[in-house]
Amino acid sequence: MITLNILPSILVPLVGLVFPAVAMVSLFFHVQKNKIF
């Protein structure tokens, strides 16, 4: 199956970009909600 071979090459950059972005956004909203700064 071709999709099974191409899936990691798509999934790895996607996770590498999306996961830090989601972590940054959630941390940003967490800080905004608590008004630490």
PDBQT receptor file of N, H, CA, C and O in Angstrom, charges set to zero:
ATOM      1  N   MET A   1       0.843  -1.193   0.000  1.00  0.00    +0.000 N 
ATOM      2  CA  MET A   1       0.000   0.000   0.000  1.00  0.00    +0.000 C 
ATOM      3  C   MET A   1       0.881   1.246   0.000  1.00  0.00    +0.000 C 
ATOM      4  O   MET A   1       1.835   1.361   0.769  1.00  0.00    +0.000 OA
ATOM      5  N   ILE A   2       0.531   2.163  -0.879  1.00  0.00    +0.000 N 
ATOM      6  H   ILE A   2      -0.244   2.069  -1.504  1.00  0.00    +0.000 HD
ATOM      7  CA  ILE A   2       1.350   3.372  -1.030  1.00  0.00    +0.000 C 
ATOM      8  C   ILE A   2       1.106   4.331   0.136  1.00  0.00    +0.000 C 
ATOM      9  O   ILE A   2       2.033   4.977   0.626  1.00  0.00    +0.000 OA
ATOM     10  N   THR A   3      -0.145   4.416   0.571  1.00  0.00    +0.000 N 
ATOM     11  H   THR A   3      -0.898   3.892   0.174  1.00  0.00    +0.000 HD
ATOM     12  CA  THR A   3      -0.483   5.359   1.640  1.00  0.00    +0.000 C 
ATOM     13  C   THR A   3       0.238   5.006   2.933  1.00  0.00    +0.000 C 
ATOM     14  O   THR A   3       0.581   5.894   3.714  1.00  0.00    +0.000 OA
ATOM     15  N   LEU A   4       0.468   3.723   3.164  1.00  0.00    +0.000 N 
ATOM     16  H   LEU A   4       0.189   3.002   2.530  1.00  0.00    +0.000 HD
ATOM     17  CA  LEU A   4       1.141   3.295   4.384  1.00  0.00    +0.000 C 
ATOM     18  C   LEU A   4       2.609   3.718   4.368  1.00  0.00    +0.000 C 
ATOM     19  O   LEU A   4       3.192   3.993   5.416  1.00  0.00    +0.000 OA
ATOM     20  N   ASN A   5       3.203   3.769   3.171  1.00  0.00    +0.000 N 
ATOM     21  H   ASN A   5       2.729   3.545   2.319  1.00  0.00    +0.000 HD
ATOM     22  CA  ASN A   5       4.602   4.168   3.069  1.00  0.00    +0.000 C 
ATOM     23  C   ASN A   5       4.759   5.684   3.150  1.00  0.00    +0.000 C 
ATOM     24  O   ASN A   5       5.767   6.178   3.654  1.00  0.00    +0.000 OA
ATOM     25  N   ILE A   6       3.763   6.425   2.654  1.00  0.00    +0.000 N 
ATOM     26  H   ILE A   6       2.944   6.023   2.244  1.00  0.00    +0.000 HD
ATOM     27  CA  ILE A   6       3.877   7.884   2.597  1.00  0.00    +0.000 C 
ATOM     28  C   ILE A   6       3.363   8.538   3.871  1.00  0.00    +0.000 C 
ATOM     29  O   ILE A   6       3.613   9.719   4.112  1.00  0.00    +0.000 OA
ATOM     30  N   LEU A   7       2.650   7.778   4.681  1.00  0.00    +0.000 N 
ATOM     31  H   LEU A   7       2.446   6.819   4.486  1.00  0.00    +0.000 HD
ATOM     32  CA  LEU A   7       2.049   8.334   5.892  1.00  0.00    +0.000 C 
ATOM     33  C   LEU A   7       3.086   8.861   6.893  1.00  0.00    +0.000 C 
ATOM     34  O   LEU A   7       2.906   9.971   7.393  1.00  0.00    +0.000 OA
ATOM     35  N   PRO A   8       4.157   8.131   7.213  1.00  0.00    +0.000 N 
ATOM     36  CA  PRO A   8       5.135   8.670   8.173  1.00  0.00    +0.000 C 
ATOM     37  C   PRO A   8       5.787   9.961   7.689  1.00  0.00    +0.000 C 
ATOM     38  O   PRO A   8       6.046  10.851   8.499  1.00  0.00    +0.000 OA
ATOM     39  N   SER A   9       6.059  10.086   6.390  1.00  0.00    +0.000 N 
ATOM     40  H   SER A   9       5.848   9.363   5.732  1.00  0.00    +0.000 HD
ATOM     41  CA  SER A   9       6.713  11.284   5.869  1.00  0.00    +0.000 C 
ATOM     42  C   SER A   9       5.805  12.500   5.969  1.00  0.00    +0.000 C 
ATOM     43  O   SER A   9       6.283  13.634   5.954  1.00  0.00    +0.000 OA
ATOM     44  N   ILE A  10       4.497  12.272   6.070  1.00  0.00    +0.000 N 
ATOM     45  H   ILE A  10       4.108  11.351   6.082  1.00  0.00    +0.000 HD
ATOM     46  CA  ILE A  10       3.555  13.375   6.251  1.00  0.00    +0.000 C 
ATOM     47  C   ILE A  10       3.298  13.597   7.735  1.00  0.00    +0.000 C 
ATOM     48  O   ILE A  10       3.181  14.733   8.194  1.00  0.00    +0.000 OA
ATOM     49  N   LEU A  11       3.212  12.508   8.471  1.00  0.00    +0.000 N 
ATOM     50  H   LEU A  11       3.307  11.585   8.098  1.00  0.00    +0.000 HD
ATOM     51  CA  LEU A  11       2.810  12.581   9.879  1.00  0.00    +0.000 C 
ATOM     52  C   LEU A  11       3.906  13.203  10.744  1.00  0.00    +0.000 C 
ATOM     53  O   LEU A  11       3.611  13.957  11.671  1.00  0.00    +0.000 OA
ATOM     54  N   VAL A  12       5.162  12.893  10.447  1.00  0.00    +0.000 N 
ATOM     55  H   VAL A  12       5.402  12.280   9.694  1.00  0.00    +0.000 HD
ATOM     56  CA  VAL A  12       6.265  13.390  11.276  1.00  0.00    +0.000 C 
ATOM     57  C   VAL A  12       6.392  14.913  11.217  1.00  0.00    +0.000 C 
ATOM     58  O   VAL A  12       6.464  15.540  12.274  1.00  0.00    +0.000 OA
ATOM     59  N   PRO A  13       6.423  15.541  10.036  1.00  0.00    +0.000 N 
ATOM     60  CA  PRO A  13       6.477  17.013  10.016  1.00  0.00    +0.000 C 
ATOM     61  C   PRO A  13       5.214  17.639  10.579  1.00  0.00    +0.000 C 
ATOM     62  O   PRO A  13       5.265  18.701  11.200  1.00  0.00    +0.000 OA
ATOM     63  N   LEU A  14       4.078  16.982  10.363  1.00  0.00    +0.000 N 
ATOM     64  H   LEU A  14       4.037  16.119   9.859  1.00  0.00    +0.000 HD
ATOM     65  CA  LEU A  14       2.811  17.517  10.854  1.00  0.00    +0.000 C 
ATOM     66  C   LEU A  14       2.810  17.561  12.379  1.00  0.00    +0.000 C 
ATOM     67  O   LEU A  14       2.439  18.570  12.979  1.00  0.00    +0.000 OA
ATOM     68  N   VAL A  15       3.231  16.454  13.003  1.00  0.00    +0.000 N 
ATOM     69  H   VAL A  15       3.532  15.634  12.516  1.00  0.00    +0.000 HD
ATOM     70  CA  VAL A  15       3.293  16.400  14.468  1.00  0.00    +0.000 C 
ATOM     71  C   VAL A  15       4.370  17.360  14.979  1.00  0.00    +0.000 C 
ATOM     72  O   VAL A  15       4.188  18.021  16.002  1.00  0.00    +0.000 OA
ATOM     73  N   GLY A  16       5.493  17.430  14.256  1.00  0.00    +0.000 N 
ATOM     74  H   GLY A  16       5.640  16.893  13.425  1.00  0.00    +0.000 HD
ATOM     75  CA  GLY A  16       6.595  18.300  14.665  1.00  0.00    +0.000 C 
ATOM     76  C   GLY A  16       6.231  19.769  14.609  1.00  0.00    +0.000 C 
ATOM     77  O   GLY A  16       6.812  20.575  15.336  1.00  0.00    +0.000 OA
ATOM     78  N   LEU A  17       5.279  20.135  13.758  1.00  0.00    +0.000 N 
ATOM     79  H   LEU A  17       4.807  19.480  13.168  1.00  0.00    +0.000 HD
ATOM     80  CA  LEU A  17       4.873  21.534  13.643  1.00  0.00    +0.000 C 
ATOM     81  C   LEU A  17       3.613  21.827  14.433  1.00  0.00    +0.000 C 
ATOM     82  O   LEU A  17       3.508  22.866  15.084  1.00  0.00    +0.000 OA
ATOM     83  N   VAL A  18       2.652  20.906  14.375  1.00  0.00    +0.000 N 
ATOM     84  H   VAL A  18       2.737  20.062  13.845  1.00  0.00    +0.000 HD
ATOM     85  CA  VAL A  18       1.345  21.172  14.980  1.00  0.00    +0.000 C 
ATOM     86  C   VAL A  18       1.406  21.048  16.495  1.00  0.00    +0.000 C 
ATOM     87  O   VAL A  18       0.824  21.866  17.207  1.00  0.00    +0.000 OA
ATOM     88  N   PHE A  19       2.102  20.039  16.993  1.00  0.00    +0.000 N 
ATOM     89  H   PHE A  19       2.575  19.374  16.414  1.00  0.00    +0.000 HD
ATOM     90  CA  PHE A  19       2.142  19.825  18.445  1.00  0.00    +0.000 C 
ATOM     91  C   PHE A  19       2.778  20.993  19.208  1.00  0.00    +0.000 C 
ATOM     92  O   PHE A  19       2.216  21.428  20.213  1.00  0.00    +0.000 OA
ATOM     93  N   PRO A  20       3.941  21.520  18.763  1.00  0.00    +0.000 N 
ATOM     94  CA  PRO A  20       4.486  22.705  19.454  1.00  0.00    +0.000 C 
ATOM     95  C   PRO A  20       3.574  23.915  19.326  1.00  0.00    +0.000 C 
ATOM     96  O   PRO A  20       3.478  24.716  20.256  1.00  0.00    +0.000 OA
ATOM     97  N   ALA A  21       2.897  24.061  18.179  1.00  0.00    +0.000 N 
ATOM     98  H   ALA A  21       2.975  23.410  17.423  1.00  0.00    +0.000 HD
ATOM     99  CA  ALA A  21       1.990  25.198  17.992  1.00  0.00    +0.000 C 
ATOM    100  C   ALA A  21       0.814  25.110  18.961  1.00  0.00    +0.000 C 
ATOM    101  O   ALA A  21       0.425  26.111  19.564  1.00  0.00    +0.000 OA
ATOM    102  N   VAL A  22       0.253  23.918  19.108  1.00  0.00    +0.000 N 
ATOM    103  H   VAL A  22       0.569  23.106  18.619  1.00  0.00    +0.000 HD
ATOM    104  CA  VAL A  22      -0.869  23.725  20.035  1.00  0.00    +0.000 C 
ATOM    105  C   VAL A  22      -0.402  23.950  21.472  1.00  0.00    +0.000 C 
ATOM    106  O   VAL A  22      -1.125  24.534  22.279  1.00  0.00    +0.000 OA
ATOM    107  N   ALA A  23       0.799  23.489  21.788  1.00  0.00    +0.000 N 
ATOM    108  H   ALA A  23       1.387  23.014  21.132  1.00  0.00    +0.000 HD
ATOM    109  CA  ALA A  23       1.333  23.681  23.135  1.00  0.00    +0.000 C 
ATOM    110  C   ALA A  23       1.550  25.163  23.425  1.00  0.00    +0.000 C 
ATOM    111  O   ALA A  23       1.257  25.633  24.524  1.00  0.00    +0.000 OA
ATOM    112  N   MET A  24       2.066  25.903  22.435  1.00  0.00    +0.000 N 
ATOM    113  H   MET A  24       2.304  25.521  21.542  1.00  0.00    +0.000 HD
ATOM    114  CA  MET A  24       2.282  27.339  22.602  1.00  0.00    +0.000 C 
ATOM    115  C   MET A  24       0.965  28.073  22.809  1.00  0.00    +0.000 C 
ATOM    116  O   MET A  24       0.852  28.932  23.682  1.00  0.00    +0.000 OA
ATOM    117  N   VAL A  25      -0.034  27.723  21.991  1.00  0.00    +0.000 N 
ATOM    118  H   VAL A  25       0.058  27.025  21.281  1.00  0.00    +0.000 HD
ATOM    119  CA  VAL A  25      -1.328  28.408  22.074  1.00  0.00    +0.000 C 
ATOM    120  C   VAL A  25      -2.015  28.110  23.399  1.00  0.00    +0.000 C 
ATOM    121  O   VAL A  25      -2.574  29.008  24.029  1.00  0.00    +0.000 OA
ATOM    122  N   SER A  26      -1.973  26.856  23.820  1.00  0.00    +0.000 N 
ATOM    123  H   SER A  26      -1.518  26.127  23.308  1.00  0.00    +0.000 HD
ATOM    124  CA  SER A  26      -2.629  26.491  25.082  1.00  0.00    +0.000 C 
ATOM    125  C   SER A  26      -1.913  27.153  26.264  1.00  0.00    +0.000 C 
ATOM    126  O   SER A  26      -2.554  27.586  27.221  1.00  0.00    +0.000 OA
ATOM    127  N   LEU A  27      -0.587  27.225  26.191  1.00  0.00    +0.000 N 
ATOM    128  H   LEU A  27      -0.066  26.873  25.414  1.00  0.00    +0.000 HD
ATOM    129  CA  LEU A  27       0.168  27.895  27.246  1.00  0.00    +0.000 C 
ATOM    130  C   LEU A  27      -0.141  29.390  27.258  1.00  0.00    +0.000 C 
ATOM    131  O   LEU A  27      -0.252  30.000  28.321  1.00  0.00    +0.000 OA
ATOM    132  N   PHE A  28      -0.278  29.975  26.065  1.00  0.00    +0.000 N 
ATOM    133  H   PHE A  28      -0.188  29.479  25.202  1.00  0.00    +0.000 HD
ATOM    134  CA  PHE A  28      -0.591  31.399  25.963  1.00  0.00    +0.000 C 
ATOM    135  C   PHE A  28      -1.952  31.704  26.582  1.00  0.00    +0.000 C 
ATOM    136  O   PHE A  28      -2.094  32.661  27.342  1.00  0.00    +0.000 OA
ATOM    137  N   PHE A  29      -2.954  30.882  26.250  1.00  0.00    +0.000 N 
ATOM    138  H   PHE A  29      -2.838  30.104  25.632  1.00  0.00    +0.000 HD
ATOM    139  CA  PHE A  29      -4.290  31.104  26.814  1.00  0.00    +0.000 C 
ATOM    140  C   PHE A  29      -4.298  30.838  28.318  1.00  0.00    +0.000 C 
ATOM    141  O   PHE A  29      -5.031  31.489  29.063  1.00  0.00    +0.000 OA
ATOM    142  N   HIS A  30      -3.486  29.882  28.762  1.00  0.00    +0.000 N 
ATOM    143  H   HIS A  30      -2.890  29.353  28.157  1.00  0.00    +0.000 HD
ATOM    144  CA  HIS A  30      -3.402  29.588  30.191  1.00  0.00    +0.000 C 
ATOM    145  C   HIS A  30      -2.834  30.793  30.946  1.00  0.00    +0.000 C 
ATOM    146  O   HIS A  30      -3.308  31.145  32.026  1.00  0.00    +0.000 OA
ATOM    147  N   VAL A  31      -1.811  31.413  30.356  1.00  0.00    +0.000 N 
ATOM    148  H   VAL A  31      -1.427  31.127  29.479  1.00  0.00    +0.000 HD
ATOM    149  CA  VAL A  31      -1.195  32.589  30.977  1.00  0.00    +0.000 C 
ATOM    150  C   VAL A  31      -2.164  33.767  30.942  1.00  0.00    +0.000 C 
ATOM    151  O   VAL A  31      -2.266  34.516  31.913  1.00  0.00    +0.000 OA
ATOM    152  N   GLN A  32      -2.875  33.935  29.831  1.00  0.00    +0.000 N 
ATOM    153  H   GLN A  32      -2.792  33.326  29.042  1.00  0.00    +0.000 HD
ATOM    154  CA  GLN A  32      -3.832  35.037  29.718  1.00  0.00    +0.000 C 
ATOM    155  C   GLN A  32      -4.961  34.884  30.731  1.00  0.00    +0.000 C 
ATOM    156  O   GLN A  32      -5.434  35.867  31.301  1.00  0.00    +0.000 OA
ATOM    157  N   LYS A  33      -5.389  33.638  30.949  1.00  0.00    +0.000 N 
ATOM    158  H   LYS A  33      -5.005  32.839  30.485  1.00  0.00    +0.000 HD
ATOM    159  CA  LYS A  33      -6.503  33.395  31.865  1.00  0.00    +0.000 C 
ATOM    160  C   LYS A  33      -6.089  33.682  33.306  1.00  0.00    +0.000 C 
ATOM    161  O   LYS A  33      -6.865  34.238  34.084  1.00  0.00    +0.000 OA
ATOM    162  N   ASN A  34      -4.863  33.301  33.653  1.00  0.00    +0.000 N 
ATOM    163  H   ASN A  34      -4.233  32.850  33.021  1.00  0.00    +0.000 HD
ATOM    164  CA  ASN A  34      -4.412  33.481  35.030  1.00  0.00    +0.000 C 
ATOM    165  C   ASN A  34      -3.795  34.851  35.272  1.00  0.00    +0.000 C 
ATOM    166  O   ASN A  34      -3.608  35.257  36.419  1.00  0.00    +0.000 OA
ATOM    167  N   LYS A  35      -3.475  35.570  34.187  1.00  0.00    +0.000 N 
ATOM    168  H   LYS A  35      -3.626  35.240  33.256  1.00  0.00    +0.000 HD
ATOM    169  CA  LYS A  35      -2.877  36.910  34.282  1.00  0.00    +0.000 C 
ATOM    170  C   LYS A  35      -1.619  36.882  35.151  1.00  0.00    +0.000 C 
ATOM    171  O   LYS A  35      -1.508  37.620  36.130  1.00  0.00    +0.000 OA
ATOM    172  N   ILE A  36      -0.683  36.026  34.776  1.00  0.00    +0.000 N 
ATOM    173  H   ILE A  36      -0.773  35.427  33.981  1.00  0.00    +0.000 HD
ATOM    174  CA  ILE A  36       0.567  35.918  35.527  1.00  0.00    +0.000 C 
ATOM    175  C   ILE A  36       1.437  37.146  35.252  1.00  0.00    +0.000 C 
ATOM    176  O   ILE A  36       2.026  37.728  36.163  1.00  0.00    +0.000 OA
ATOM    177  N   PHE A  37       1.502  37.520  33.979  1.00  0.00    +0.000 N 
ATOM    178  H   PHE A  37       1.024  37.047  33.239  1.00  0.00    +0.000 HD
ATOM    179  CA  PHE A  37       2.343  38.657  33.599  1.00  0.00    +0.000 C 
ATOM    180  C   PHE A  37       1.540  39.945  33.620  1.00  0.00    +0.000 C 
ATOM    181  O   PHE A  37       2.078  41.013  33.328  1.00  0.00    +0.000 OA
TER     182      PHE A  37
